[in-house]
């Protein structure tokens, strides 16, 4: 096992850089933890770069924690640059970390293209980051944009979208009312499920959406069967 020096003073420990890409996930986890303990701005590049390729969920979570320990003036610009990466995981992890840092300067970078990204994980991370970072004057517009995606994706994606909308609070109600009149029964069902969660966080989520998908799959006569 490679010892990692967490002392926050002195030059960067090259053993830490090496450990971040070690074969063992436990070694990488310890390296990320040491990086957060050091809180050395000189580590930002290595930590962000590792986020883009790290396969282990717990290591990624620790990398995010380590980045939140560094000065926002150092981490935020580097993470914003990562949002332009062609690698989906790089975009997703950068968005996730920005949501944890909560620096309002990141809001302009949460673009519509990220909110509608083709990759499910990027899109979900963008929704979570957006509801954390959006200024008060942008909440209604964000609610309308997110509500325009109701009915999309699998259960995990739909539930993430509903939770993002619910996190915006009562401002989402006009957008949900519009969605409740949509021609697509799946959109209407998702809107109803979201509205229910808005008023009762413990309410069930699946039945309406699943029934709507069944009706669509059966065709025009399915509802009467």
C-alpha positions as CSV (number, residue, x, y, z in Angstrom):
1,X,0.0,0.0,0.0
2,X,1.4,3.4,-1.0
3,X,1.7,5.9,1.9
4,X,0.1,9.2,1.1
5,X,1.3,12.3,2.9
6,X,-1.7,14.5,3.7
7,X,0.3,17.4,5.1
8,X,-1.1,20.6,3.6
9,X,2.3,22.4,3.3
10,X,5.2,21.9,1.0
11,X,5.4,20.9,-2.7
12,X,2.8,18.5,-4.1
13,X,3.4,14.9,-3.2
14,X,4.0,13.0,-6.4
15,X,2.9,9.8,-4.7
16,X,-0.5,11.2,-4.4
17,X,-0.7,11.9,-8.1
18,X,0.4,8.4,-8.8
19,X,-2.1,6.9,-6.3
20,X,-5.0,8.7,-8.0
21,X,-4.6,6.4,-11.0
22,X,-3.6,3.3,-9.1
23,X,-5.2,0.0,-10.1
24,X,-6.7,-0.5,-6.6
25,X,-9.9,1.5,-6.0
26,X,-9.2,1.6,-2.3
27,X,-5.8,3.3,-3.0
28,X,-7.5,5.8,-5.3
29,X,-10.1,6.5,-2.6
30,X,-7.4,7.2,0.0
31,X,-5.6,9.4,-2.5
32,X,-8.7,11.5,-3.1
33,X,-9.3,11.7,0.6
34,X,-5.7,12.9,1.1
35,X,-6.2,15.5,-1.6
36,X,-9.2,16.9,0.3
37,X,-7.3,16.9,3.5
38,X,-4.3,18.7,2.0
39,X,-6.7,21.3,0.3
40,X,-3.8,22.3,-1.9
41,X,-4.9,24.3,-5.0
42,X,-2.0,22.7,-6.9
43,X,-4.0,19.5,-6.9
44,X,-7.0,20.8,-8.8
45,X,-5.9,19.7,-12.2
46,X,-5.2,16.1,-11.1
47,X,-8.5,15.8,-9.2
48,X,-10.6,17.2,-12.0
49,X,-8.8,15.0,-14.6
50,X,-9.4,12.0,-12.5
51,X,-13.2,12.8,-12.2
52,X,-13.5,12.4,-16.0
53,X,-12.3,8.8,-16.0
54,X,-12.8,7.4,-12.5
55,X,-15.0,4.2,-12.7
56,X,-15.7,3.7,-9.0
57,X,-18.7,5.7,-7.6
58,X,-17.2,6.1,-4.1
59,X,-13.9,7.4,-5.5
60,X,-15.8,9.9,-7.7
61,X,-17.8,11.0,-4.6
62,X,-14.5,11.5,-2.7
63,X,-13.0,13.4,-5.6
64,X,-15.9,15.8,-5.5
65,X,-15.5,16.2,-1.8
66,X,-11.8,17.0,-2.2
67,X,-12.6,19.6,-4.9
68,X,-15.2,21.3,-2.6
69,X,-12.3,21.7,-0.1
70,X,-10.3,23.9,-2.5
71,X,-10.9,27.6,-3.0
72,X,-13.8,28.2,-5.4
73,X,-11.7,30.8,-7.3
74,X,-9.5,27.9,-8.3
75,X,-12.0,25.1,-8.8
76,X,-14.9,26.8,-10.4
77,X,-13.1,28.1,-13.6
78,X,-11.5,24.6,-14.1
79,X,-14.9,22.9,-13.7
80,X,-16.6,25.3,-16.1
81,X,-14.0,24.4,-18.7
82,X,-14.8,20.7,-18.1
83,X,-18.4,21.4,-19.2
84,X,-17.1,21.7,-22.8
85,X,-15.5,18.3,-22.7
86,X,-16.5,15.7,-25.3
87,X,-16.4,13.0,-22.5
88,X,-19.9,12.7,-20.9
89,X,-18.5,11.7,-17.5
90,X,-16.3,14.8,-17.4
91,X,-19.4,17.0,-18.0
92,X,-21.5,15.0,-15.5
93,X,-19.0,15.1,-12.7
94,X,-18.2,18.7,-13.2
95,X,-21.9,19.6,-13.0
96,X,-22.2,17.4,-9.9
97,X,-19.3,19.1,-8.2
98,X,-20.5,22.6,-9.2
99,X,-23.8,21.8,-7.5
100,X,-22.0,20.8,-4.3
101,X,-19.8,24.0,-4.4
102,X,-22.9,26.1,-5.0
103,X,-21.1,29.1,-6.4
104,X,-23.6,31.4,-8.3
105,X,-20.9,32.3,-10.8
106,X,-21.5,28.9,-12.4
107,X,-25.1,29.6,-13.3
108,X,-24.5,31.1,-16.7
109,X,-22.6,28.0,-17.8
110,X,-25.7,25.7,-17.1
111,X,-26.8,26.0,-20.7
112,X,-29.9,24.7,-22.4
113,X,-27.6,22.2,-24.3
114,X,-26.6,20.7,-21.0
115,X,-30.1,20.6,-19.6
116,X,-31.1,18.7,-22.8
117,X,-27.8,16.7,-23.2
118,X,-28.1,13.4,-25.0
119,X,-26.5,11.6,-22.1
120,X,-28.8,10.8,-19.3
121,X,-26.3,11.2,-16.5
122,X,-25.2,14.6,-17.9
123,X,-28.8,15.7,-18.2
124,X,-29.6,14.6,-14.6
125,X,-26.5,16.3,-13.2
126,X,-27.4,19.5,-15.1
127,X,-30.9,19.5,-13.7
128,X,-29.6,19.1,-10.1
129,X,-27.0,21.8,-10.6
130,X,-29.5,24.2,-12.2
131,X,-32.0,24.1,-9.3
132,X,-29.1,24.8,-6.9
133,X,-27.6,27.6,-8.8
134,X,-30.5,29.4,-10.5
135,X,-31.1,33.0,-9.3
136,X,-34.6,33.9,-8.2
137,X,-35.4,35.7,-11.5
138,X,-34.5,32.6,-13.5
139,X,-36.7,30.1,-11.6
140,X,-39.8,30.4,-13.7
141,X,-37.9,30.0,-17.0
142,X,-36.0,27.0,-15.7
143,X,-39.3,25.4,-14.5
144,X,-40.8,25.8,-18.0
145,X,-37.6,24.4,-19.6
146,X,-37.5,21.4,-17.4
147,X,-41.3,20.8,-17.6
148,X,-40.8,20.6,-21.4
149,X,-38.9,17.3,-20.8
150,X,-41.7,15.6,-18.9
151,X,-42.4,12.1,-20.1
152,X,-38.8,11.6,-21.3
153,X,-36.5,8.7,-20.4
154,X,-36.8,5.7,-18.1
155,X,-38.0,5.7,-14.5
156,X,-34.7,7.0,-13.1
157,X,-34.6,9.9,-15.5
158,X,-38.2,10.8,-14.9
159,X,-37.9,10.7,-11.2
160,X,-34.8,12.9,-11.3
161,X,-36.7,15.4,-13.4
162,X,-39.6,15.4,-11.0
163,X,-37.3,15.9,-8.0
164,X,-35.6,18.8,-9.8
165,X,-39.0,20.4,-10.5
166,X,-40.2,19.8,-7.0
167,X,-37.0,21.4,-5.7
168,X,-38.0,24.6,-7.4
169,X,-41.1,24.8,-5.3
170,X,-44.5,26.4,-6.2
171,X,-43.0,28.3,-9.1
172,X,-43.4,25.0,-11.2
173,X,-47.2,24.9,-10.9
174,X,-47.9,27.0,-14.1
175,X,-45.6,24.8,-16.1
176,X,-47.2,21.6,-14.7
177,X,-50.7,22.9,-15.5
178,X,-49.6,23.3,-19.1
179,X,-48.1,19.8,-19.2
180,X,-51.4,18.4,-17.8
181,X,-53.1,19.4,-21.0
182,X,-50.5,17.9,-23.3
183,X,-51.6,15.6,-26.1
184,X,-49.2,12.9,-24.9
185,X,-50.7,10.8,-22.1
186,X,-47.2,9.9,-20.9
187,X,-46.4,13.6,-20.4
188,X,-49.7,14.2,-18.6
189,X,-49.1,11.2,-16.3
190,X,-45.6,12.4,-15.5
191,X,-46.9,15.9,-14.8
192,X,-49.5,14.4,-12.4
193,X,-46.9,12.3,-10.7
194,X,-44.7,15.4,-10.3
195,X,-47.6,17.5,-9.0
196,X,-48.4,14.8,-6.5
197,X,-44.8,14.8,-5.3
198,X,-44.8,18.6,-5.0
199,X,-47.7,18.5,-2.6
200,X,-46.8,15.2,-0.9
201,X,-43.1,14.2,-1.0
202,X,-44.0,10.7,0.2
203,X,-46.5,10.1,-2.6
204,X,-46.0,7.2,-5.0
205,X,-44.5,8.0,-8.4
206,X,-44.8,5.0,-10.8
207,X,-48.5,4.0,-11.3
208,X,-49.7,6.9,-13.5
209,X,-46.7,7.0,-15.7
210,X,-46.6,3.2,-16.2
211,X,-50.3,3.1,-17.0
212,X,-49.9,5.9,-19.6
213,X,-47.1,3.9,-21.2
214,X,-49.3,0.8,-21.3
215,X,-52.1,2.7,-23.0
216,X,-49.7,4.1,-25.6
217,X,-48.2,0.7,-26.3
218,X,-51.7,-0.8,-26.7
219,X,-52.7,1.8,-29.2
220,X,-55.9,3.9,-29.7
221,X,-58.2,1.2,-28.3
222,X,-56.0,0.3,-25.3
223,X,-57.7,2.5,-22.7
224,X,-61.0,0.8,-23.1
225,X,-59.7,-2.7,-22.7
